[in-house]
Each structure stands twice: as structure tokens, then as C-alpha cells.
Amino acid sequence: MRASQTLQRALAAESASLPADVLLRYVEGYFADRRRYLDVLGKDPSPLYVLQPQILAQRAREFRAAFEKVLPKVGFYFAVKSNNYPEVSRILLENRFGLDVSSGAELQMALGLGARDIVFSGPGKTCEELLQAARHADRTVVLLDSFHELDRLQQAASSAGCRVRAGVRVSVDPQGLWRKFGISLEDLPAFHQKAGNCADVELQGIQFHSSWNLDPGRQTAFMKKLGLALSASPGEFLASLRFVDIGGGYWPSQGEWMQEAGTPAGMVRKAMDVPVNSAFAHYWNPARSIDVFAEEISAAVRRHILPLADCRICFEPGRWICNDSMQLLLSVVDKKAPDLVITDAGTNAIGWERFEIDYFPVLNLTRPALQERPCNIYGSLCTPHDVWGYSYWGAGLEEGDVLLIPMQGAYTYSLRQEFIKPLPQVVSL
Ligand SMILES: Cc1ncc(COP(=O)(O)O)c(C=O)c1O
């Protein structure tokens, strides 16, 4: 009974349509740079990832400025997992970001790039990874995920012969899906006590992370809970706190753009085997600007954290920083019908079946036009889920045409996988 009500509610839920003027503004902007993108293909063949370093640097400056304006002591760490192309991290280091790494491989890359300020977070760090971090304790703060990890970090620090700075991750959702991350807030005093017995670990901070935030509500609500837990903590713990790291999860300001299958009603229809996704139906969850995130987060920090602990507030943005700094260029290889083309790249280039649920405009750079036309645009993998879109912007679509799919910088390049087709190279524009 409850299940059928939930399904009916989902089916009845109306998702907002992506406003035509918002979409058109983006399409026009990318078409305006059409020549520059096409020139790239003069030197390198498609498919390609195009990295735009100026956009990346600009986003780094905007993010930093938004929070520096409203908080006294701040630190910024780019979440390498969101785009692990080394040049992306290098540019962010140049823009005075530190790096947030989540594996030995990412740590190795950060060290190789000369990063001097690294946070190492994530569940299930191995003894080897902890030892690697301990050997570079002057450059790395380990954000611990459990009591056992604290034991293993103490062993690693002792065998590396150095004292390691650490923080502890607290779970924002100790009962649900996110339970696997960190410890619960109630366990903070016990964790502090245990860390006090670890001669080679210096517990200096707290980290949390909540994902997919179109607005800062979840982050500020958790800060209130954290403030309550801290106010019940021993004074010496509060005095030892040098940072509170509030993680990533800031949605880029263009908001979330979806195909019908990405909406609640579309998910239910798809599960019921009702056809979903059409050429012109695009949906939208608007996101707040980074200035609104900064204002509301800083208000919560001033209210709940700073009165208790005079510490630095750290940020680990990924998606917000790199999302629009990378685009994909592909070409049409085969026009099998007026409404069906195959391109030279497969979605192994981005690692997941993204475009069945997310909408991004497919722009025909060869025949530009501010008009969207229906066409099923597939990749060249041996799976029907290898889809780029159900429409394109242009005056027609023929074999050899060059297509651009914008805003593919976050959770695409780092998820790419060797599968059937070779992986595209990256070129910087
Ligand atoms: C601990 C942590 N920090 C930061 C990030 C980056 O999040 P986003 O790319 O949404 O900003 C993630 C993403 O999974 C994460 O797990």
C-alpha cells in the first residue's frame, strides 16, 4: 500500500523543464567558440577531451573569493577524484589550492606534482597507503575514517619514525547509505581520547562531506549538529582543533540538467517499461550560486563552530571547480537513418551511461544553428546504452560532422574505462 502511494507520488511529481532561454545561452556560448574547437582537430584527430585551463583557473579563483570574503581562516583542496588528469591538479596547485586525494595512486600523483598541502581522505586506506602518507607527513594530513584506521596510522607513523597530523571524518548519515563513511558524532569524544594514546598521531581536525547539494541546506543543518556535539566535548579537544573540513558537494550554478529518465516520474516509468526520453524534453533542478553557498555556510560556521573552536574552515570542492573546464569532441562515423547516427567515440570515454539520465546539448560544430533537432546519437560500443543524446543543435547532421558535448570535466575523465574503443587523448586549448 505504502509502496504504491510512493510510486503514485513519484509519477505525479512534476519536474521543472529546463528553461529554453537558459539552455540557449549555453548553446550560443559554445557555438561562439566553434572555430577554436574545430582548430584543435586540425592537429589531433577526434575523439578528444578538450581541457580549457583558463576556465579551470577562473573557477578556482571564484570559489576561493566567495569563501575568503566571508570567513577569516580558510583552506581549499581540489578533490582529485572528480578529475584525475594531472594537468588539472597542476593548474589548481598554481592557483593556491591544496589537493584532496583518496588513494595511494592519487597521493603519488599529488606528491609528484610537488603539492605541499595534501589531505588524504576516504574509507579503507591500506597499511601501505598509510605508510606512504606517513613518509610524507610534512605534506600530508590523514583524514581518518575509523578507530581501526587510527591504530593502523599509529603503526605506520611509528615505523616511518614521524608524527602524522590527522583529522577524523564524521558521518552525516550514520543510519543510511552514507553510513560507511567516518565515525558517528557521538563517538567523537572516545576517538579524541584514543588518539591521545597514540604517540605518533596528532589529531587536529574534523571532516564531513555531504554530496549532491543544489543548495547549502544539508551542509548547514549538519553544522548545527556538529556544533551541538562539540559543545558537549571536552575543552582540551576543542582547544586542539585546528580545522573543520566541510568537504565538497557544491553543485555548479547551471543546475542539474536531466533527461526524463533522470526525473522521479521518469524513473518509475522506466521501471514499468514505459518508453522514456524524447528529443525535446529536458528537465532542470536549479542550483544556488557559490556566493549563496558561501553566505549560508559562513553564517552556520560563525553560529555553530567558531564560538567553540578558533579553527580554519577547509573545503574540498571537485565538481564545481572542474565541471565546465573540459569538453568532448567527437565525429559522426555512420549515418544509418535520418534519425540515427553513430560516432567515433563510445561512452567508455566517460565511464558510465550518463546521457540516459543527464541532458547535455550535443552541438554540431560543422553545421551550427540555434535549433535543436531530433536524432538518436549513439557511440560505437557494442551496447545499446552507449548513448550521447536524443537530439542535436545544428542545421543538419552528416557523416564527418564534428560534435561537441560541453561540461564533461567532472566524474567523466576519472571514470573513463578501457572498453572496446581506445580512450580519447586530452588537448589543452
Ligand atoms: C570526501 C570527499 N570530499 C570531496 C568530494 C568532492 O565532491 P564534489 O565533487 O561533489 O565537490 C567527494 C566526492 O565524492 C568526497 O567524497
PDBQT file of the ligand as one rigid body, heavy atoms in Angstrom, charges set to zero:
ROOT
HETATM    1  C1  LIG A 501      35.367  13.272   0.944  1.00  0.00    +0.000 C 
HETATM    2  C2  LIG A 501      35.005  13.957  -0.315  1.00  0.00    +0.000 A 
HETATM    3  N1  LIG A 501      35.393  15.230  -0.495  1.00  0.00    +0.000 NA
HETATM    4  C3  LIG A 501      35.097  15.912  -1.630  1.00  0.00    +0.000 A 
HETATM    5  C4  LIG A 501      34.406  15.314  -2.660  1.00  0.00    +0.000 A 
HETATM    6  C5  LIG A 501      34.104  16.105  -3.891  1.00  0.00    +0.000 C 
HETATM    7  O1  LIG A 501      32.744  16.323  -4.041  1.00  0.00    +0.000 OA
HETATM    8  P1  LIG A 501      32.184  17.247  -5.204  1.00  0.00    +0.000 P 
HETATM    9  O2  LIG A 501      32.860  16.856  -6.456  1.00  0.00    +0.000 OA
HETATM   10  O3  LIG A 501      30.725  16.980  -5.233  1.00  0.00    +0.000 OA
HETATM   11  O4  LIG A 501      32.505  18.676  -4.824  1.00  0.00    +0.000 OA
HETATM   12  C6  LIG A 501      33.964  13.985  -2.512  1.00  0.00    +0.000 A 
HETATM   13  C7  LIG A 501      33.196  13.328  -3.581  1.00  0.00    +0.000 C 
HETATM   14  O5  LIG A 501      32.793  12.190  -3.539  1.00  0.00    +0.000 OA
HETATM   15  C8  LIG A 501      34.279  13.289  -1.321  1.00  0.00    +0.000 A 
HETATM   16  O6  LIG A 501      33.887  12.025  -1.138  1.00  0.00    +0.000 OA
ENDROOT
TORSDOF 0
